[in-house]
Amino acid sequence: MAGLSIPGVNDKYKSNEIVEGLMKVERIPLTREQNHLEEVKKQQDAWRTVNHKMSQLRDSVKSLYSFDNPFNNKLASSTEEYAITATAGREAAYESFQIEVIQPATADRFLSGEIEKNQKIPAGTYTFKTGDKTISMNWKGGKIEDFVTSLNKRGKDVIKASLIGINKGNKALLLESLKTGSDSHLEFKDAALTLAIDTKMIQKVEGEKDIFGSTLSEIKVPENVSPLEQEGMPFITSSFVKMTEDGISIPPRGGFTINVPGNISKDTTKTLIFTVKAKEINDITDAANSKPTEPDLPDPGNVTFQNITIDNNQSSYELPGTQAPKIPLESIRTDSVLFARFEDGTERELKITDAFSEGGSTVKVNLSDYSGIKSIVMRNANTGIEYSVSKIESVDEKASLGYTPVNAVSNAGDAIIKYEGITITRPDNKIDDVIPHITLNVSQKTERPATIKIEPDTEAAKDALINFVGRYNQIIAEINILSQNKPELISELDYLSQDEEDAYKEKLGLFSGDFSLTNAKSSMQDIIGAVYQESEYSEITMLSQIGISTNATNYSGYNPTKMRGYLEINEKILDETLKNNLDSIKTLFGYDSDGDLIIDSGIGVRLDKQLTAYVQSGGILANKNSTLDRQVKASEQKIARLETQLNQKEAELKAKYGQMESTLNSLEGQSNSINNFTQQQNRNR
């Protein structure tokens, strides 16, 4: 409060002290209301902290029984992690299997010859293609470093460029396709083609072509013919296979083997290319099923003599091969008719697409992906489809483009793996369609088969349980401190910092008369200690059985902290239970009790419902804070009103006492004047 100050007037009458003393008495209601407001805000902060910690605990228990619960997490390990790893989805089965990596998927990476340090790249349209993606860059001309930077900005997931130091400041340009697979060759067009030729990255070549499978003498009996699918069905044979203008004609139940010449099969730069066409014809089972069951013989007739008629006996017959099948044959339709056979006797199916289209299906067999190939085998098991296979051409696809790399760091190729002895090819090193819910990540060729093992992620489950116990103990500590005025409740929490300890001392016993917190604690303890039995065969029915309880360490002496309601973890028991009874722990926190496919019971479910009643919008804590909000607003309005009244009162007192001092000073001045006049008169006498 500023003192009373009047220019030219001294506070010789102690007016400031009198006004301050009077105002001190007037401020008592304001001070009382300010203290009340501070107390209400402290309660608000305390309820917000309780709400926050209860919400954290609710989130923790939700994670223990929801769809994303950690008990469903899977870990995939590999004995050859340098070459192949795996990622298991939550639905993956617990299993162990072997994978052999024949080769990882690769991309084209071409290196140029030496390029001078300050070489310029001329202006032009530079077009690059890899697989089904193409980028085109309009370059205005400039330094090769700037060209590389610009190309990388445009290249995205198509191409990457970099400069490699060679010697004496000279460099080489490395261009990499960012797509793997044998169908993703790096191609140059427009100015990019000129650049690749000028920098000796590629060179023009003449394509060469070898042809086989064009004569009837090359056709052999189909290998590995399966046993008959149905009694009476013709065997698959090459007897009716013939040569036509379109190539080899394979009727229903026909097939062949064509050996790949040795000089071709060992050349991994070559690709076998041929066309397969298919057309519908009359199904052979229709004719087989319609064969007569017996011959149609004429009536044997009779002889009449002198009114006596003698009938001839019906002719008897025993003709082989005229009987229809005992069981009618069913037609067969399959697309699995073409295979690559290897020297070790294994086979890989060659997929045929669009065989019924006008142009047929073009089949490409990249020999770098089919190491050890011996022959091409056709087994047309169909009963109503006729195939024709063109002559087989062996070509170098890069050479057939007219250009081949001079310095190929790597060439585009498919990933080849063997899964349980089955050879599989994919264009990428991330393979997610071989084993359900498991993604294989291929990086190198394996020296020996890798064993992939899918196991439960017990560490994730353990971390989630530890997090749950920690969150639970935090809210129990908060409730204990707020509801009881016992200093030892704070000193027992040895993990608190000095600031946290001081803050708790301010809140100690703040809600000692509020039963909502003690009721919440009691309810949570009941839930934690209850029995949860999914079925009569359940092995784990209580939280204490997995090593989590208020006395998990089995302490036998007296310890007051054991009575506070905090949970403890016996890590040895928990680890053992996680290892052997993971599913039982999962159902302990949430299970379907009535068969309606909705998880409706368990520790997690019950705690979630209990905590939701407190923390949800419109819940217990929200209502308490809403009440306190109204109190804060009313208190702030009252304080503002009191402050206005005090300011007015102070102004009035200042005015009154100022006027009083002025009057007294005036009277004193008049008194002095009279005294001076009297003294002057006395001297004049």
C-alpha atoms as one frame of an Amber mdcrd trajectory, in Angstrom:
protein
   0.000   0.000   0.000   1.548   3.337  -1.047   1.797   5.868   1.806  -0.128
   9.118   1.983   1.904  11.718   0.076   0.861  15.362  -0.328   3.349  17.796
  -1.900   4.653  20.238   0.670   3.104  18.357   3.574   5.073  16.066   5.879
   3.515  12.997   7.585   3.971  14.534  11.015   0.523  13.370  12.118   1.297
   9.643  11.236  -1.583   9.551   8.759   0.089   6.801   6.665   0.364   4.519
   9.665  -3.232   5.185  10.646  -4.496   4.424   7.091  -2.359   1.282   6.820
  -3.603   0.040  10.169  -7.213   0.607   9.200  -6.676  -1.132   5.805  -5.023
  -4.133   7.454  -8.243  -4.804   9.298 -10.247  -4.232   6.117  -8.073  -6.779
   4.218  -8.839  -9.710   6.522 -11.786 -10.999   4.389  -9.670 -10.683   1.222
  -6.743 -12.579   2.735  -9.094 -15.281   3.960 -10.618 -15.629   0.475  -7.195
 -15.691  -1.209  -6.086 -18.492   1.106  -9.293 -20.377   0.298  -8.673 -19.966
  -3.432  -5.127 -21.270  -3.071  -6.433 -24.306  -1.173  -9.062 -25.031  -3.821
  -6.474 -24.788  -6.611  -4.203 -27.152  -4.670  -7.086 -29.640  -4.512  -7.675
 -29.206  -8.233  -4.026 -29.986  -8.971  -4.207 -33.038  -6.714  -7.337 -34.388
  -8.449  -5.750 -33.781 -11.852  -2.706 -35.776 -10.771  -4.953 -38.609  -9.559
  -6.851 -38.484 -12.865  -3.604 -38.584 -14.859  -2.178 -41.543 -12.949  -5.463
 -43.455 -13.041  -5.621 -42.865 -16.801  -2.076 -44.199 -17.176  -3.004 -47.306
 -15.187  -6.147 -47.782 -17.280  -4.105 -47.549 -20.505  -1.688 -50.107 -19.087
  -4.409 -52.632 -18.180  -6.167 -52.094 -21.514  -2.972 -53.104 -23.305  -2.924
 -56.368 -21.358  -6.236 -57.679 -22.699  -6.889 -55.752 -25.925  -6.273 -57.081
 -29.431  -2.750 -55.643 -29.295  -1.896 -57.348 -26.019   1.797 -58.325 -25.700
   0.984 -61.978 -25.050   0.288 -62.413 -28.784   3.598 -60.910 -29.901   5.909
 -63.277 -31.756   9.688 -63.270 -32.095  11.439 -64.739 -35.120  15.055 -65.847
 -34.816  17.406 -67.078 -37.523  20.511 -69.218 -37.189  21.968 -67.394 -40.213
  21.067 -63.766 -39.495  23.795 -62.477 -41.819  21.847 -63.967 -44.738  18.179
 -64.099 -43.780  15.977 -62.804 -40.983  12.250 -62.979 -40.390   9.505 -60.845
 -38.906   6.530 -62.629 -37.407   3.035 -61.175 -37.273   0.760 -61.641 -34.280
  -1.165 -64.408 -36.078   1.955 -66.422 -36.958   2.069 -69.979 -35.674   4.737
 -71.173 -33.247   6.965 -73.273 -35.472  10.448 -73.942 -36.730  11.382 -74.325
 -40.392  14.401 -74.229 -42.672  15.165 -71.729 -45.420  18.087 -71.934 -47.816
  19.006 -68.779 -49.720  20.327 -69.675 -53.155  20.733 -65.999 -54.052  19.271
 -62.667 -52.936  17.350 -60.451 -55.337  19.688 -58.028 -57.051  19.395 -54.855
 -59.081  21.366 -53.545 -62.059  24.360 -51.444 -60.938  26.485 -50.130 -63.778
  29.828 -48.309 -63.449  31.203 -45.986 -66.123  34.776 -45.589 -67.257  36.970
 -42.779 -65.888  35.405 -39.333 -66.002  37.447 -36.147 -65.755  36.923 -34.100
 -62.615  35.416 -31.057 -64.329  33.477 -32.883 -67.043  30.226 -31.239 -68.117
  27.011 -33.099 -68.866  25.358 -31.634 -71.968  21.776 -30.393 -71.980  19.050
 -32.831 -73.014  16.246 -35.105 -71.907  17.644 -37.953 -69.820  15.261 -40.897
 -69.538  15.811 -43.979 -67.390  13.575 -47.021 -67.037  13.629 -49.878 -64.561
  10.857 -52.435 -64.511   7.560 -50.633 -65.042   8.799 -47.252 -63.796  10.274
 -44.490 -65.917  11.697 -41.075 -65.031  12.615 -38.339 -67.452  14.724 -35.294
 -66.532  15.149 -32.161 -68.623  18.760 -31.158 -67.933  19.952 -27.674 -68.906
  23.597 -28.680 -68.880  26.294 -28.267 -66.232  28.759 -30.015 -63.920  28.478
 -33.750 -63.422  28.183 -33.232 -59.643  25.095 -31.085 -60.172  23.729 -33.661
 -62.638  24.069 -36.397 -59.999  22.342 -34.244 -57.362  19.478 -33.383 -59.704
  19.041 -36.996 -60.843  18.875 -38.244 -57.250  16.157 -35.699 -56.451  14.115
 -36.895 -59.419  15.030 -40.573 -59.162  13.112 -41.337 -55.964  12.467 -45.111
 -56.043  13.676 -45.641 -59.633  17.367 -44.799 -59.918  20.256 -43.581 -57.792
  23.459 -41.929 -59.035  26.796 -41.458 -57.266  30.369 -40.509 -58.101  33.151
 -42.921 -57.136  36.720 -41.647 -56.750  39.161 -43.520 -59.023  42.543 -41.771
 -59.186  44.159 -38.348 -59.593  40.864 -36.652 -58.961  39.108 -38.577 -61.731
  35.884 -40.333 -60.934  33.439 -42.888 -62.265  29.671 -42.568 -62.452  27.695
 -45.354 -60.755  24.029 -45.732 -61.716  21.899 -48.097 -59.651  18.395 -49.349
 -60.267  16.344 -49.162 -57.080  14.151 -52.097 -58.110  15.339 -55.673 -57.787
  14.226 -58.647 -59.858  14.965 -60.152 -63.229  12.207 -58.078 -64.855  13.636
 -54.772 -63.607  16.581 -54.179 -65.928  17.992 -50.663 -66.080  17.406 -49.147
 -69.526  18.665 -45.866 -70.995  16.756 -43.714 -73.451  17.162 -40.343 -75.177
  20.199 -38.392 -73.915  20.758 -40.960 -71.152  21.607 -43.581 -73.791  24.218
 -41.262 -75.338  25.672 -40.519 -71.903  25.923 -44.217 -71.023  27.707 -45.012
 -74.302  30.050 -41.996 -74.159  31.110 -42.753 -70.575  31.719 -46.432 -71.491
  29.025 -47.595 -69.116  27.392 -49.751 -71.821  28.396 -50.898 -75.284  26.518
 -52.015 -78.350  26.411 -55.756 -78.998  24.858 -58.050 -81.515  22.206 -60.323
 -80.066  22.670 -64.097 -80.430  19.958 -66.701 -80.310  19.938 -70.501 -79.936
  16.818 -72.552 -80.718  15.828 -76.018 -79.526  12.620 -77.994 -79.030  11.645
 -77.528 -82.676  11.813 -81.159 -83.853   9.836 -84.246 -82.921  13.069 -86.135
 -82.150  13.753 -83.827 -79.178  10.459 -84.721 -77.535  10.820 -87.379 -74.835
   8.384 -89.126 -72.503   7.190 -86.731 -69.745   9.079 -87.296 -66.505   7.631
 -87.717 -63.027   4.115 -88.637 -64.189   1.752 -88.855 -61.200  -0.336 -91.978
 -60.530  -3.791 -91.994 -62.068  -6.159 -89.560 -60.407  -9.211 -91.651 -61.365
  -9.781 -95.278 -62.329 -10.134 -95.492 -66.087  -8.447 -92.117 -66.798  -5.797
 -92.306 -69.570  -2.172 -91.939 -68.504  -0.248 -88.776 -69.466   1.817 -89.774
 -72.485   3.810 -88.275 -75.350   2.313 -90.743 -77.845  -0.128 -88.249 -79.347
   2.116 -85.170 -79.144   2.891 -83.821 -82.618   4.618 -80.924 -84.367   2.480
 -78.249 -86.052   3.063 -74.840 -87.593   2.517 -73.281 -84.143   5.026 -75.609
 -82.480   4.403 -78.635 -80.311   0.731 -79.654 -79.957  -0.137 -81.336 -76.670
  -3.642 -82.885 -76.498  -5.475 -83.625 -73.254  -3.526 -86.127 -71.119  -0.443
 -85.487 -73.262   3.020 -84.301 -72.287   6.706 -84.199 -73.089  10.209 -83.636
 -71.761  12.644 -81.452 -73.723  16.219 -81.474 -72.449  18.039 -78.125 -72.261
  21.360 -78.425 -74.163  24.328 -78.464 -71.786  26.056 -75.451 -73.326  22.892
 -73.403 -72.737  21.922 -74.640 -69.255  25.306 -73.590 -67.818  25.243 -70.077
 -69.319  23.682 -67.915 -66.614  23.544 -64.880 -68.927  20.924 -66.612 -71.052
  17.144 -66.591 -70.784  14.855 -69.260 -72.260  11.851 -67.685 -73.974   8.862
 -69.478 -75.507   5.119 -69.049 -75.904   2.361 -71.292 -74.554  -1.155 -71.165
 -75.992  -4.249 -73.008 -74.808  -7.691 -73.685 -76.249 -10.807 -75.487 -75.120
 -11.725 -78.725 -76.958 -14.241 -81.517 -76.415 -13.672 -83.092 -73.037 -12.420
 -86.672 -73.413 -14.415 -87.755 -70.360 -17.690 -87.085 -72.213 -16.888 -89.730
 -74.835 -15.522 -92.172 -72.269 -18.601 -91.924 -70.103 -20.974 -92.393 -73.066
 -19.614 -95.772 -74.268 -22.455 -98.381 -74.484 -22.707-100.949 -71.735 -23.460
-103.779 -74.270 -23.698-104.171 -78.061 -27.004-103.532 -79.850 -27.806-106.965
 -81.361 -30.716-107.660 -83.782 -33.709-109.760 -82.766 -32.800-113.520 -83.161
 -36.134-114.318 -84.868 -38.095-117.598 -84.887 -39.180-120.550 -87.125 -42.791
-121.708 -87.715 -43.659-125.164 -89.101 -47.158-126.649 -89.154 -48.437-124.168
 -86.626 -45.461-124.773 -84.370 -43.265-121.725 -83.670 -39.772-122.052 -82.232
 -37.961-118.867 -81.013 -34.235-118.566 -81.517 -32.074-117.927 -78.430 -30.586
-114.450 -77.956 -26.994-114.305 -79.148 -24.363-114.251 -76.412 -21.256-111.983
 -76.538 -18.049-111.411 -74.710 -16.354-108.358 -76.325 -13.365-106.895 -74.412
 -13.046-103.105 -73.916 -16.655-102.257 -74.533 -17.624-101.661 -70.941 -18.012
 -98.086 -69.733 -16.122 -97.147 -66.560 -17.638 -98.519 -63.438 -17.510 -94.970
 -61.965 -18.052 -92.049 -64.397 -14.881 -90.064 -65.041 -14.795 -86.468 -63.833
 -13.227 -83.790 -66.000  -9.904 -82.310 -64.836  -8.856 -78.667 -65.127  -5.563
 -77.287 -63.851  -3.102 -74.526 -64.732  -0.130 -76.412 -63.265   1.121 -78.065
 -66.425   4.599 -76.640 -67.105   7.718 -77.281 -65.013  11.478 -76.756 -64.952
  13.244 -79.959 -63.895  16.670 -79.865 -62.265  19.579 -82.262 -62.213  18.783
 -83.252 -58.613  15.298 -84.393 -59.663  13.422 -81.453 -58.113  11.015 -79.324
 -60.112   9.733 -75.751 -60.120   6.447 -74.815 -61.682   6.587 -72.293 -64.518
   3.589 -70.023 -64.195   1.420 -69.567 -67.287  -0.789 -66.492 -67.585  -3.084
 -65.456 -70.445  -2.545 -68.759 -72.266  -6.065 -68.529 -73.725  -5.424 -65.056
 -75.190  -4.704 -64.607 -78.882  -0.982 -64.151 -78.373  -0.713 -66.777 -75.654
   1.509 -66.574 -72.576   5.213 -65.730 -72.937   7.326 -67.766 -70.539  10.794
 -66.541 -69.532  13.261 -68.736 -67.684  16.269 -66.685 -66.538  19.014 -69.279
 -66.206  20.763 -67.246 -63.505  17.702 -68.027 -61.367  17.488 -71.687 -62.458
  20.957 -73.000 -61.727  21.201 -76.731 -62.511  18.220 -76.834 -64.893  18.018
 -80.067 -66.904  14.794 -79.973 -68.914  11.429 -78.372 -69.622   8.544 -80.709
 -68.766   4.906 -80.415 -69.900   2.237 -82.574 -68.262  -1.204 -81.644 -69.577
  -3.387 -83.374 -66.975  -6.463 -81.558 -68.312  -9.213 -83.490 -70.069 -10.640
 -80.642 -72.136  -7.707 -78.308 -72.937  -5.174 -78.564 -75.739  -1.852 -76.715
 -75.472   0.702 -75.675 -78.048   4.274 -74.727 -77.152   6.469 -72.731 -79.517
  10.093 -73.497 -80.203  12.356 -72.510 -77.305  14.788 -69.639 -77.838  17.899
 -69.061 -75.716  18.876 -65.376 -75.707  20.933 -62.872 -73.749  18.203 -60.360
 -72.889  20.669 -57.548 -72.311  22.280 -58.256 -75.636  18.880 -58.490 -77.274
  18.288 -54.891 -76.207  21.277 -53.978 -78.344  23.523 -52.953 -75.430  25.302
 -54.655 -72.582  27.050 -53.183 -69.523  30.835 -52.794 -69.696  31.374 -52.762
 -65.926  28.368 -54.389 -64.249  28.766 -54.227 -60.480  25.639 -56.410 -60.262
  22.885 -57.581 -62.601  19.149 -57.658 -61.961  18.003 -61.023 -60.675  15.293
 -62.630 -58.569  15.699 -63.875 -55.028  15.818 -67.678 -54.960  15.148 -69.564
 -51.759  14.334 -73.118 -50.809  11.590 -73.548 -48.232  11.529 -77.077 -46.871
  13.090 -78.264 -50.131  10.728 -76.286 -52.405  12.480 -73.778 -54.662  10.808
 -70.349 -54.732  11.666 -67.186 -56.677  10.571 -63.627 -55.906  11.643 -60.268
 -57.382  12.200 -58.709 -53.935  14.267 -59.553 -50.899  11.249 -58.922 -48.673
   9.108 -62.033 -49.093   5.784 -62.130 -47.251   3.687 -64.581 -49.261   5.421
 -67.906 -48.600   4.657 -68.582 -44.933   1.430 -67.152 -43.462   1.958 -64.014
 -41.333   5.757 -64.192 -41.649   7.970 -61.845 -43.664  11.362 -63.137 -44.784
  14.166 -60.600 -45.265  16.853 -61.950 -47.574  20.298 -60.347 -47.720  22.926
 -62.952 -48.681  23.419 -66.507 -49.890  23.431 -69.003 -47.030  26.317 -71.394
 -46.538  23.921 -73.866 -44.959  20.149 -73.898 -44.459  18.975 -71.327 -41.926
  16.589 -72.438 -39.214  13.864 -69.886 -38.552  12.141 -70.270 -35.206   8.920
 -68.498 -34.190   8.565 -68.075 -30.423   6.484 -65.977 -28.015   7.897 -62.562
 -27.136   8.103 -63.098 -23.384  10.257 -59.995 -22.880   7.535 -57.743 -24.291
   4.971 -59.453 -22.046   7.241 -59.065 -19.022   7.854 -55.365 -19.745   4.097
 -54.787 -20.021   3.485 -56.508 -16.665   6.255 -54.504 -14.986   4.749 -51.324
 -16.438   1.352 -52.339 -15.062   2.749 -52.957 -11.569   4.603 -49.626 -11.648
   1.484 -47.691 -12.695  -0.593 -49.493 -10.063   1.874 -48.664  -7.268   2.015
 -45.007  -8.345  -1.722 -44.520  -7.950  -1.734 -46.451  -4.645   1.032 -44.144
  -3.359  -0.926 -41.088  -4.506  -4.091 -42.294  -2.743  -2.189 -43.136   0.467
  -0.577 -39.701   0.687  -3.722 -37.740  -0.149  -5.998 -39.702   2.174  -3.715
 -40.050   5.257  -1.692 -37.541   7.271   1.306 -39.801   7.918   4.776 -38.410
   7.020   6.231 -41.936   6.852   4.127 -42.553   3.731   6.456 -40.151   1.916
   9.748 -41.255   3.474   9.006 -44.877   2.502   9.080 -43.909  -1.187  12.860
 -43.935  -1.580  12.685 -43.314  -5.328  11.387 -39.744  -4.941  13.565 -36.735
  -5.748  13.805 -33.895  -3.237  11.412 -31.746  -5.278   8.885 -34.590  -5.523
   9.181 -35.225  -1.782   8.555 -31.545  -0.998   5.548 -31.500  -3.329   4.072
 -34.549  -1.621   4.533 -32.937   1.818   2.310 -30.088   0.613  -0.415 -32.602
  -0.346  -0.147 -34.909   2.663  -3.618 -35.698   4.032  -5.265 -33.207   1.671
  -8.327 -35.470   1.173  -8.298 -37.287   4.493 -12.051 -36.795   4.816 -12.877
 -37.852   1.238 -13.913 -41.527   0.977 -13.871 -41.688  -2.832 -10.119 -42.349
  -2.849 -10.143 -45.000  -0.145 -13.081 -46.672  -1.885 -11.136 -46.678  -5.163
  -8.127 -48.245  -3.462 -10.276 -50.890  -1.770 -11.988 -51.786  -5.078  -8.686
 -52.129  -6.904  -7.273 -54.343  -4.175 -10.352 -56.582  -4.375  -9.896 -56.900
  -8.147  -6.180 -57.656  -7.832  -6.733 -60.373  -5.233  -9.753 -62.062  -6.834
  -9.852 -65.494  -8.540 -10.374 -65.616 -12.327 -11.121 -69.062 -13.691 -11.825
 -69.239 -17.410 -12.583 -72.961 -17.207 -12.256 -75.856 -14.797  -8.922 -76.674
 -16.420  -7.370 -73.228 -15.874  -3.920 -73.495 -14.298  -3.438 -69.785 -13.523
  -6.380 -68.184 -11.707  -4.758 -65.547  -9.458  -2.206 -62.814  -9.972  -0.115
 -64.136  -7.089   0.487 -67.377  -9.043   2.595 -65.523 -11.615   4.757 -63.857
  -8.958   2.862 -60.566  -8.528   1.276 -59.805  -5.151   1.549 -57.532  -2.107
   4.035 -59.984  -0.587   5.632 -61.641  -3.602   9.003 -61.864  -1.827   7.401
 -63.935   1.005   8.778 -61.643   3.737   7.843 -63.167   7.133   8.705 -60.275
   9.496   6.753 -57.101  10.260   7.091 -54.358   7.698   4.542 -51.518   7.681
   5.108 -50.876   3.961   3.672 -54.349   3.259   0.373 -53.040   4.582   0.139
 -50.104   2.174  -1.237 -52.117  -0.765   1.784 -51.916  -3.073   2.413 -54.814
  -5.499   5.727 -56.666  -5.653   7.229 -58.892  -8.350   8.997 -62.193  -7.775
  10.996 -62.142 -11.003  12.003 -65.785 -10.858   8.395 -66.986 -10.643   7.276
 -64.478 -13.279   9.956 -65.593 -15.766   9.110 -69.245 -15.256   5.380 -68.649
 -15.684   5.883 -66.529 -18.811   7.952 -69.323 -20.283   5.506 -72.130 -19.570
   2.024 -70.586 -19.167   1.892 -67.517 -21.397  -1.636 -68.230 -22.647  -2.878
 -68.680 -19.076  -1.448 -65.268 -18.115  -3.195 -63.775 -21.125  -6.590 -65.153
 -20.046  -5.949 -64.004 -16.465  -6.183 -60.411 -17.689  -9.045 -60.912 -20.117
 -11.271 -63.717 -21.384 -14.753 -64.404 -22.750 -16.822 -65.860 -19.921 -20.128
 -66.423 -21.751 -19.121 -67.473 -25.269 -20.301 -64.314 -27.058 -16.781 -63.646
 -28.444 -16.441 -60.504 -26.307 -13.767 -60.332 -23.601 -15.790 -59.541 -20.481
 -13.866 -60.845 -17.477 -10.378 -60.857 -16.014  -8.162 -58.493 -14.034  -7.645
 -56.145 -16.963 -11.336 -55.928 -17.842 -12.483 -55.290 -14.260  -9.770 -52.736
 -13.510 -10.539 -50.967 -16.781 -14.233 -50.656 -15.848 -13.396 -49.520 -12.306
 -10.923 -46.856 -13.441 -13.170 -45.693 -16.286 -15.836 -44.769 -13.745 -13.332
 -42.327 -12.256 -11.532 -40.885 -15.297 -14.171 -40.808 -18.032 -15.855 -37.608
 -19.116 -18.581 -36.966 -16.555 -16.994 -39.473 -14.156 -16.213 -39.153 -10.454
 -13.026 -37.114 -10.875 -14.513 -34.946 -13.594 -17.427 -34.060 -11.297 -15.054
 -33.192  -8.458 -13.022 -30.922 -10.701 -16.209 -29.385 -12.069 -17.291 -28.516
  -8.521 -13.875 -27.046  -7.770 -13.972 -25.068 -11.021 -17.162 -23.405  -9.852
 -15.574 -22.676  -6.483 -12.512 -21.181  -8.147 -14.660 -18.976 -10.364 -16.816
 -17.801  -7.431 -13.721 -17.181  -5.286 -11.975 -15.208  -8.019 -15.101 -13.065
  -8.476 -15.303 -12.464  -4.713 -11.619 -11.532  -4.560 -12.028  -9.110  -7.446
 -15.023  -7.540  -5.686 -13.160  -7.260  -2.360 -10.120  -5.753  -4.054 -12.343
  -3.111  -5.685 -13.961  -2.338  -2.332 -10.559  -2.096  -0.620  -9.219   0.215
  -3.295 -12.250   2.462  -2.827 -11.906   2.307   0.964  -8.238   3.145   0.800
  -8.898   6.067  -1.519 -11.546   7.387   0.870  -9.229   7.110   3.866  -6.419
   8.789   1.986  -8.734  11.618   1.012 -10.078  12.087   4.555  -6.704  11.991
   6.250  -5.204  14.168   3.569  -7.937  16.720   4.122  -7.398  16.466   7.865
  -3.678  17.117   7.558  -4.335  20.032   5.250  -6.774  21.538   7.726  -4.413
  21.031  10.643  -1.549  22.519   8.673  -3.768  25.481   7.800  -4.743  25.980
  11.439  -1.142  25.638  12.455  -0.217  28.266   9.878  -2.887  30.641  11.187
  -1.676  30.018  14.734   1.864  30.831  13.722   0.716  34.004  11.992  -1.139
  35.146  15.123   1.895  34.380  17.281   4.163  36.282  14.937   1.789  39.255
  14.903   1.588  39.263  18.719   5.351  39.117  19.045   5.722  41.970  16.568
   3.301  44.134  18.544   5.105  43.447  21.778   8.434  44.509  20.253   6.926
  47.717  18.909   5.865  48.751  22.377
